[in-house]
């Protein structure tokens, strides 16, 4: 009887663990904005909960080796890398490179959001004082040391703490992310839509027809905003961003983007080579000593690698400088 009780308990626990493994993460997934599709789960369908069936007594059976668990496929690229040609890339000296961007490139492929804070109000003023007047609110979106055109985004409950409103699933978003570098990217909280919020007039003051956009571009304080609902196509967004950049910069952005993407490839190769050389040098120093000929040769190659990186960084600085034009002096009244 004691052995039967243990066997029944083990069976119930096994079924419970299987049911838990089939449950989706708590909260599930909600598409961030209209026009987006949720991420694919690879065709897997979560199983329905099952109730354990009573098991009758059974005679002991010889145990057999369990079948090996399926190996996770780590060779198929996901996301932006999936759009690149199949097969490994090779860098200098025939070294195989990963599809994934290196640390230097990843740092470039992110939005540098600014979160403006309104000036402190006097002791006699409260939030009931209402929002900041339109012209003052718009001016506060800029900084005296940063006069780039604006990209102003208001968060919603579905895209909070993410950049989903601007990005596109199953597409390479590198161009979008790189283009944001020529904008002052301002992020406002979802409750900016409340009438008492200090920056309420950043959106309300423009008198948008058909409701507030999810984000907008603004070349300068007196310009007409270019609006987006988050259901835009990549080409629509890129075209609008390029036109706003053209208003405020002296040089062509398309040429700069192409060269910058080429530099990202250079950064990837340099970063991968740097990691490989560091690993080889540590191994050689441990086996043959730091003064060995091989160790000295690897140390010299590391120095050359650093020089290549410095040269790429210097060229990147030149590429990014499109020549920001001064703000127009005339500001349209609201």
C-alpha positions as CSV (number, residue, x, y, z in Angstrom):
1,X,0.0,0.0,0.0
2,X,2.9,2.4,0.8
3,X,4.5,1.8,-2.6
4,X,1.1,2.4,-4.4
5,X,0.6,5.7,-2.5
6,X,4.1,6.9,-3.6
7,X,3.4,5.9,-7.3
8,X,0.0,7.8,-7.3
9,X,1.6,10.9,-5.8
10,X,4.4,10.8,-8.4
11,X,1.9,10.5,-11.2
12,X,-0.1,13.5,-10.0
13,X,3.0,15.7,-9.6
14,X,4.1,14.8,-13.1
15,X,0.8,15.8,-14.6
16,X,0.8,19.0,-12.7
17,X,4.3,20.0,-13.9
18,X,3.3,19.2,-17.5
19,X,0.2,21.4,-17.2
20,X,2.2,24.3,-15.8
21,X,4.8,24.0,-18.6
22,X,2.0,24.4,-21.2
23,X,0.6,27.6,-19.6
24,X,1.5,30.9,-21.3
25,X,3.3,33.6,-19.3
26,X,1.1,35.5,-16.9
27,X,-0.6,38.5,-18.5
28,X,-0.2,37.2,-22.1
29,X,0.6,39.6,-24.9
30,X,-1.3,42.6,-26.1
31,X,-0.5,44.2,-29.5
32,X,1.0,47.6,-28.7
33,X,-0.8,49.7,-31.4
34,X,-3.4,49.3,-34.2
35,X,-2.0,47.7,-37.3
36,X,0.5,45.5,-35.4
37,X,0.3,41.8,-35.2
38,X,1.3,39.9,-32.1
39,X,4.6,37.9,-32.2
40,X,4.3,34.4,-33.4
41,X,4.7,31.7,-30.9
42,X,6.3,29.3,-33.4
43,X,3.1,27.4,-34.1
44,X,2.8,25.9,-30.6
45,X,-0.7,25.8,-29.1
46,X,-0.8,25.8,-25.3
47,X,-2.5,22.6,-24.1
48,X,-5.8,22.7,-22.2
49,X,-5.6,21.8,-18.5
50,X,-6.2,18.1,-17.9
51,X,-7.5,16.4,-14.8
52,X,-5.4,13.4,-13.6
53,X,-7.2,10.1,-14.0
54,X,-7.2,7.6,-11.1
55,X,-4.6,5.0,-11.7
56,X,-5.0,1.4,-10.7
57,X,-2.4,-0.8,-9.2
58,X,0.3,-2.0,-11.6
59,X,3.2,-4.3,-11.4
60,X,6.7,-2.8,-11.4
61,X,8.2,-2.5,-14.9
62,X,11.9,-2.3,-15.8
63,X,13.0,1.3,-16.4
64,X,14.3,2.3,-19.8
65,X,16.5,5.3,-20.6
66,X,14.5,8.4,-21.3
67,X,14.7,9.8,-24.8
68,X,17.0,12.8,-25.1
69,X,15.3,16.2,-24.9
70,X,15.1,18.0,-28.2
71,X,18.0,20.4,-28.6
72,X,17.1,24.1,-28.8
73,X,17.8,25.5,-32.3
74,X,20.2,28.4,-31.8
75,X,21.3,28.6,-35.4
76,X,18.2,30.2,-37.0
77,X,18.5,34.1,-36.8
78,X,15.6,36.0,-35.3
79,X,14.5,39.6,-35.7
80,X,16.5,42.0,-37.8
81,X,19.2,39.4,-38.4
82,X,16.7,37.2,-40.1
83,X,16.7,39.6,-43.0
84,X,20.4,39.1,-43.7
85,X,21.7,36.5,-46.1
86,X,21.8,33.0,-44.8
87,X,25.1,31.3,-43.9
88,X,27.9,32.6,-41.7
89,X,29.8,35.8,-42.5
90,X,33.5,35.8,-42.2
91,X,35.7,38.7,-41.1
92,X,39.4,39.3,-41.2
93,X,41.6,36.2,-41.1
94,X,38.7,34.0,-42.0
95,X,37.0,34.4,-38.6
96,X,33.3,33.4,-38.5
97,X,31.1,36.3,-37.3
98,X,27.8,36.1,-35.4
99,X,24.6,37.4,-37.1
100,X,24.0,39.4,-34.0
101,X,25.2,43.0,-33.8
102,X,28.2,43.7,-31.6
103,X,28.2,45.9,-28.5
104,X,29.3,49.1,-30.3
105,X,26.5,48.7,-33.0
106,X,23.9,47.9,-30.4
107,X,24.7,51.1,-28.6
108,X,23.9,53.0,-31.8
109,X,20.7,51.1,-32.4
110,X,18.7,52.5,-29.6
111,X,16.6,55.7,-29.1
112,X,18.1,58.2,-26.7
113,X,14.9,59.4,-25.1
114,X,14.7,62.7,-23.2
115,X,12.1,63.0,-20.4
116,X,11.4,66.7,-19.8
117,X,10.6,67.9,-16.3
118,X,8.5,71.1,-15.9
119,X,10.0,73.9,-13.8
120,X,9.0,73.9,-10.1
121,X,5.9,76.0,-9.4
122,X,5.8,78.5,-6.6
123,X,4.4,77.6,-3.2
124,X,1.1,79.2,-4.0
125,X,0.7,77.2,-7.2
126,X,-0.5,73.7,-7.5
127,X,-1.4,71.3,-10.3
128,X,-4.8,73.0,-10.4
129,X,-2.9,76.0,-12.0
130,X,-3.3,74.1,-15.3
131,X,-1.0,73.3,-18.1
132,X,1.9,75.4,-19.3
133,X,0.9,77.8,-22.1
134,X,1.5,76.3,-25.6
135,X,4.5,78.4,-26.7
136,X,6.3,77.9,-23.3
137,X,5.5,74.1,-23.3
138,X,6.9,73.7,-26.9
139,X,10.0,75.7,-26.0
140,X,10.6,73.4,-23.0
141,X,10.8,70.4,-25.4
142,X,14.2,71.8,-26.5
143,X,17.3,72.5,-24.6
144,X,19.6,75.4,-25.2
145,X,22.4,73.0,-26.0
146,X,20.2,70.7,-28.2
147,X,18.4,72.4,-31.0
148,X,17.8,69.3,-33.2
149,X,14.3,68.9,-34.7
150,X,11.8,67.1,-32.3
151,X,10.3,63.7,-32.2
152,X,7.7,63.8,-29.5
153,X,6.1,60.6,-28.3
154,X,3.3,60.1,-25.8
155,X,3.2,56.8,-24.1
156,X,0.1,54.7,-23.9
157,X,-0.8,51.7,-21.8
158,X,0.3,49.3,-24.5
159,X,3.7,50.8,-25.5
160,X,4.9,51.9,-22.0
161,X,8.7,51.6,-21.7
162,X,9.1,50.4,-25.2
163,X,9.7,51.9,-28.7
164,X,6.9,49.8,-30.4
165,X,5.0,52.9,-31.6
166,X,7.9,53.6,-34.1
167,X,9.2,50.1,-34.9
168,X,7.8,47.4,-37.1
169,X,7.6,43.7,-36.5
170,X,9.4,41.2,-38.8
171,X,11.3,44.2,-40.4
172,X,14.8,45.5,-40.1
173,X,14.4,48.7,-38.0
174,X,18.0,49.8,-38.2
175,X,17.2,52.7,-40.5
176,X,14.5,54.0,-38.1
177,X,16.7,53.8,-35.1
178,X,19.7,55.5,-36.9
179,X,17.5,58.3,-38.2
180,X,16.4,59.2,-34.6
181,X,20.0,60.3,-33.9
182,X,19.3,63.6,-35.8
183,X,16.3,64.3,-33.7
184,X,15.8,65.4,-30.1
185,X,13.6,62.4,-29.0
186,X,11.2,63.5,-26.3
187,X,9.0,61.0,-24.4
188,X,6.0,62.1,-22.4
189,X,4.0,59.9,-20.1
190,X,0.5,58.6,-20.9
191,X,-1.2,61.0,-18.4
192,X,0.0,64.0,-20.5
193,X,-3.5,63.6,-21.9
194,X,-5.0,64.8,-18.6
195,X,-6.0,68.5,-18.8
196,X,-4.0,69.4,-15.7
197,X,-0.7,68.0,-16.9
198,X,2.0,70.7,-17.3
199,X,2.8,69.5,-20.9
200,X,-0.9,69.0,-21.9
201,X,-0.6,71.8,-24.5
202,X,2.4,70.1,-26.3
203,X,-0.3,68.0,-28.0
204,X,-3.5,69.9,-27.4
205,X,-2.1,73.3,-28.4
206,X,-1.5,72.1,-32.0
207,X,-5.3,71.5,-32.5
208,X,-4.8,68.1,-34.1
209,X,-7.8,67.1,-36.2
210,X,-9.3,63.6,-35.5
211,X,-7.6,63.3,-32.1
212,X,-4.0,63.3,-30.8
213,X,-1.4,61.4,-32.7
214,X,0.8,58.8,-31.0
215,X,3.9,60.9,-31.9
216,X,4.9,63.8,-34.1
217,X,7.9,65.4,-35.8
218,X,8.6,69.1,-35.5
219,X,11.3,70.9,-37.4
220,X,11.2,74.0,-35.3
221,X,8.7,75.8,-33.0
222,X,6.8,77.5,-35.8
223,X,6.7,74.5,-38.1
224,X,3.7,72.3,-38.9
225,X,4.0,69.0,-37.0
226,X,4.1,65.7,-39.0
227,X,1.9,63.3,-37.2
228,X,1.8,59.5,-36.8
229,X,-0.7,57.1,-35.3
230,X,1.7,54.1,-34.9
231,X,0.0,52.4,-37.9
232,X,2.4,54.0,-40.4
233,X,4.5,52.1,-42.8
234,X,8.3,52.2,-42.6
235,X,8.6,54.1,-45.9
236,X,6.1,56.7,-44.7
237,X,8.1,57.3,-41.5
238,X,11.5,57.3,-43.2
239,X,10.3,59.8,-45.9
240,X,8.9,62.2,-43.2
241,X,11.9,61.9,-41.0
242,X,14.2,62.6,-44.1
243,X,12.1,65.7,-45.1
244,X,12.3,67.2,-41.6
245,X,16.0,66.5,-41.4
246,X,16.4,68.2,-44.7
247,X,14.8,71.4,-43.3
248,X,17.3,71.6,-40.4
249,X,20.5,70.1,-41.8
250,X,22.9,71.2,-44.5
251,X,24.0,67.7,-45.7
252,X,22.2,64.7,-47.2
253,X,21.0,62.2,-44.7
254,X,20.6,59.2,-47.2
255,X,24.2,59.2,-48.0
256,X,25.1,59.5,-44.3
257,X,22.8,56.5,-43.4
258,X,24.5,54.3,-46.0
259,X,27.9,55.0,-44.7
260,X,26.9,54.7,-41.1
261,X,25.4,51.2,-41.8
262,X,28.7,50.3,-43.4
263,X,30.5,51.5,-40.3
264,X,28.3,49.3,-38.1
265,X,29.6,46.3,-40.1
266,X,33.1,47.5,-39.4
267,X,32.3,47.8,-35.6
268,X,30.9,44.3,-35.6
269,X,34.1,42.8,-37.1
270,X,36.4,44.9,-34.8
271,X,34.4,43.9,-31.7
272,X,34.3,40.2,-32.6
273,X,38.0,40.2,-33.4
274,X,38.8,42.0,-30.1
275,X,37.0,39.3,-28.1
276,X,38.8,36.6,-30.0
277,X,42.2,38.2,-29.5
278,X,41.7,38.7,-25.8
279,X,40.7,35.1,-25.3
280,X,43.7,33.9,-27.3
281,X,46.1,36.2,-25.4
282,X,44.8,35.1,-22.0
283,X,45.3,31.4,-23.0
284,X,48.8,32.0,-24.4
285,X,49.9,34.0,-21.4
286,X,48.7,31.2,-19.1
287,X,50.5,28.5,-21.1
288,X,53.7,30.1,-22.4
289,X,54.0,33.2,-20.3
290,X,53.4,37.0,-21.0
291,X,56.9,37.4,-22.6
292,X,56.5,34.6,-25.1
293,X,56.7,35.5,-28.8
294,X,53.2,34.4,-29.4
295,X,51.9,36.6,-26.5
296,X,53.7,39.6,-27.8
297,X,52.4,39.1,-31.3
298,X,48.8,38.8,-30.0
299,X,49.3,42.0,-27.9
300,X,50.4,43.8,-31.0
301,X,47.4,42.6,-32.9
302,X,45.2,43.9,-30.1
303,X,46.8,47.3,-30.4
304,X,46.1,47.3,-34.2
305,X,42.5,46.3,-33.5
306,X,42.1,49.3,-31.1
307,X,43.6,51.5,-33.8
308,X,41.0,50.2,-36.3
309,X,38.2,51.0,-33.8
310,X,39.5,54.5,-33.2
311,X,39.6,55.2,-36.9
312,X,36.0,53.9,-37.4
313,X,34.9,56.1,-34.4
314,X,36.5,59.2,-35.9
315,X,34.9,58.5,-39.3
316,X,31.5,58.0,-37.6
317,X,31.8,61.4,-36.0
318,X,32.3,63.0,-39.4
319,X,29.4,61.0,-40.9
320,X,27.0,62.1,-38.2
321,X,27.8,65.8,-38.5
322,X,25.2,66.9,-41.1
323,X,25.6,70.6,-40.2
324,X,22.6,71.6,-38.0
325,X,21.1,74.8,-39.2
326,X,20.0,77.5,-36.7
327,X,16.3,77.8,-35.7
328,X,14.2,80.2,-37.7
329,X,13.7,83.4,-35.7
330,X,10.0,83.7,-36.6
331,X,7.7,81.6,-34.4
332,X,4.0,81.2,-35.3
333,X,1.7,82.4,-32.6
334,X,-0.9,80.1,-31.1
